[in-house]
Amino acid sequence: MEPFFSPRPWGTQDLSPIYPDRRFEEKIGEAWLTGDDCRVANGPLRGASLTDLSQKYGRELVGESAQDPSRFPLLTKFLFPHEKLSLQVHPDDDVAQSLGHPHGKTECWYVASAKPGAQVALGLKPGVSKQQLEAAIHGKCAEDLLNWVNIFTGEILYVAAGTVHTLGPGSIIVETQQQSDLTYRLYDYGRPRELHLAHGFSAIKERVGSGKVVRPAPSAIAGTRNRLAPLVKSSYFAVEMYELKDPQSFSTDTAKGKASVQILIAIEGCGVVESAGGDAVTMAKGDAVVVPASLGDFQVRPQWSVELIKSSLPGETLPEPVTRL
């Protein structure tokens, strides 16, 4: 996929930790990898958007695990916060549909890197009501009512729809989320951007399951020098981290026998994605590769080594992951 670099006032001109060859005159906050309008970078479909391909190929691309066969189901991106993001909230499916949108926005954040002292805010402090938050927004002290959490490289955080949240500076985040850009801005430190208090407060949940995901330790994959670290699994996405030094086989089939599109994002190193009868695709740090659900079996062959995040749809309804703050 060709990354789309989105300017944001809280971003940075220096994306060299992920994209060493890119220099920008404006502040870039996000690099979108699989948005609706993101485009294919190689091969006979080069230049086509994921919207075009989803509408043309349907379940051949997205798989049986996707609710809507005509829309690409997952948005993945890098976030580069250099200043605090706005205080914001995303609606859940019910609230979004009541406002005429297909679904809401639950997401997760993998911490690709974090400087000492890097923090995020997830949810309200215990006992804080929406009414207290609204008063604090008007009093310009809303940050005092949030759960501020120190973050560290390698952690994964689950951000349920309805969670009041923000990111502080000093980290690089890989975000996997429902394919939605519904964001209601509640407070923005005086920046001249629109606030969405009415819709935002209709979306806020005072109790949510957001937090750092409690997960098993990485494990060796038998017969290889490879390691697997499950990150998070919910009804909306399944995300895993692989550290590969030997070739690793994968399948687009899920545990429930439903095929799902696969998204591979290289965090470090370089590798080659291969499948029978198809051209090999090289991926390096910062690249995303979309593997259509109909492809079946495929392989990633590291060139020396590669660390990658693999995201897909679980194809079943699952409870929210166990988290802590």
Rosetta blueprint (number, residue, H / E / L):
1 M L
2 E E
3 P L
4 F E
5 F E
6 S E
7 P E
8 R E
9 P E
10 W E
11 G E
12 T E
13 Q E
14 D E
15 L L
16 S L
17 P L
18 I L
19 Y L
20 P L
21 D L
22 R L
23 R E
24 F E
25 E E
26 E E
27 K E
28 I E
29 G E
30 E E
31 A E
32 W E
33 L L
34 T L
35 G L
36 D L
37 D L
38 C L
39 R E
40 V L
41 A L
42 N L
43 G L
44 P L
45 L L
46 R L
47 G L
48 A L
49 S E
50 L H
51 T H
52 D H
53 L H
54 S H
55 Q H
56 K H
57 Y H
58 G L
59 R H
60 E H
61 L H
62 V H
63 G L
64 E L
65 S L
66 A L
67 Q L
68 D L
69 P L
70 S L
71 R L
72 F L
73 P L
74 L E
75 L E
76 T E
77 K E
78 F E
79 L E
80 F L
81 P L
82 H L
83 E L
84 K L
85 L L
86 S L
87 L E
88 Q E
89 V E
90 H L
91 P L
92 D L
93 D H
94 D H
95 V H
96 A H
97 Q H
98 S H
99 L L
100 G L
101 H L
102 P L
103 H L
104 G L
105 K L
106 T L
107 E E
108 C E
109 W E
110 Y E
111 V E
112 A E
113 S E
114 A E
115 K L
116 P L
117 G L
118 A L
119 Q E
120 V E
121 A E
122 L E
123 G E
124 L E
125 K L
126 P L
127 G L
128 V L
129 S L
130 K H
131 Q H
132 Q H
133 L H
134 E H
135 A H
136 A H
137 I H
138 H H
139 G L
140 K L
141 C L
142 A H
143 E H
144 D H
145 L H
146 L E
147 N E
148 W E
149 V E
150 N E
151 I L
152 F L
153 T L
154 G L
155 E L
156 I E
157 L E
158 Y E
159 V E
160 A L
161 A L
162 G L
163 T L
164 V L
165 H E
166 T E
167 L E
168 G L
169 P L
170 G L
171 S E
172 I E
173 I E
174 V E
175 E E
176 T E
177 Q E
178 Q E
179 Q L
180 S L
181 D L
182 L L
183 T L
184 Y E
185 R E
186 L E
187 Y E
188 D L
189 Y L
190 G L
191 R L
192 P L
193 R L
194 E L
195 L L
196 H L
197 L H
198 A H
199 H H
200 G H
201 F H
202 S H
203 A H
204 I L
205 K L
206 E L
207 R L
208 V L
209 G L
210 S L
211 G E
212 K E
213 V E
214 V L
215 R L
216 P L
217 A L
218 P L
219 S E
220 A E
221 I L
222 A L
223 G L
224 T L
225 R L
226 N L
227 R E
228 L E
229 A E
230 P E
231 L E
232 V E
233 K E
234 S L
235 S L
236 Y L
237 F L
238 A E
239 V E
240 E E
241 M E
242 Y E
243 E E
244 L E
245 K L
246 D L
247 P L
248 Q E
249 S E
250 F E
251 S E
252 T L
253 D E
254 T L
255 A L
256 K L
257 G L
258 K L
259 A E
260 S L
261 V L
262 Q E
263 I E
264 L E
265 I E
266 A E
267 I E
268 E E
269 G E
270 C E
271 G E
272 V E
273 V E
274 E E
275 S L
276 A L
277 G L
278 G L
279 D L
280 A L
281 V E
282 T E
283 M E
284 A E
285 K L
286 G L
287 D L
288 A E
289 V E
290 V E
291 V E
292 P L
293 A H
294 S H
295 L H
296 G L
297 D E
298 F E
299 Q E
300 V E
301 R E
302 P E
303 Q E
304 W E
305 S E
306 V E
307 E E
308 L E
309 I E
310 K E
311 S E
312 S E
313 L L
314 P L
315 G L
316 E L
317 T L
318 L L
319 P L
320 E L
321 P L
322 V L
323 T E
324 R E
325 L L
